[in-house]
């Protein structure tokens, strides 16, 4: 009797692929692979593109907050 091997993960990402533990909708069968949803997914991301977007939004927000503070001090 041959030993059971863990499933092989496919390098190609396809929503219709069943290989690599992915179902038809792209949901994983493994509980540790669950991703947060909504705002938490965006805030806890390690994707460099989303981090760049967060950095841009934060820097623009702080620019305007600093401008408001400057107007308050001036007045």
C-alpha positions in Angstrom: 0.0 0.0 0.0 1.5 3.3 -1.1 1.7 6.2 1.5 -0.7 9.1 1.1 1.1 12.2 -0.2 -0.1 15.8 0.4 -1.9 17.4 -2.5 0.4 19.2 -5.0 -0.2 22.9 -5.4 -0.4 24.3 -8.9 1.7 27.2 -9.9 -1.0 28.5 -12.3 -3.9 30.4 -10.6 -7.2 29.6 -12.2 -10.6 30.0 -10.7 -11.8 26.9 -12.6 -9.0 24.7 -11.4 -9.7 22.0 -8.9 -6.0 21.0 -8.5 -4.1 22.2 -5.5 -7.0 22.1 -3.1 -9.0 24.7 -4.8 -12.7 24.3 -5.5 -14.6 25.7 -8.4 -15.1 29.1 -6.8 -11.5 29.4 -5.8 -12.2 28.7 -2.1 -9.6 26.6 -0.3 -10.4 23.4 1.5 -7.7 24.1 4.1 -8.9 26.1 7.1 -5.6 27.9 7.7 -5.8 29.4 4.2 -8.9 31.5 5.0 -8.4 35.1 4.1 -10.0 38.0 6.0 -12.8 39.8 4.1 -13.5 43.5 3.4 -11.5 46.2 5.2 -9.5 43.8 7.3 -8.2 42.1 4.1 -6.9 45.4 2.9 -5.4 46.5 6.2 -3.7 43.2 6.9 -2.3 42.7 3.3 1.2 41.8 2.4 0.6 42.7 -1.3 3.0 45.4 -2.3 0.5 47.1 -4.6 -2.1 47.4 -1.9 0.5 48.6 0.6 1.5 51.3 -1.9 -2.2 52.4 -2.2 -2.5 52.5 1.6 0.7 54.6 1.9 -0.6 57.1 -0.7 -4.0 57.4 1.0 -2.3 57.9 4.4 0.2 60.5 3.2 -2.5 62.5 1.5 -4.7 62.3 4.6 -1.9 63.5 6.8 -1.1 66.3 4.4 -4.7 67.6 4.7 -4.7 67.1 8.5 -1.5 69.1 8.7 -3.0 71.9 6.6 -6.1 72.0 8.8 -3.8 72.2 11.9 -1.9 75.0 10.3 -5.1 77.0 9.6 -6.2 76.5 13.2 -2.9 77.7 14.7 -2.9 80.7 12.3 -6.5 81.8 13.2 
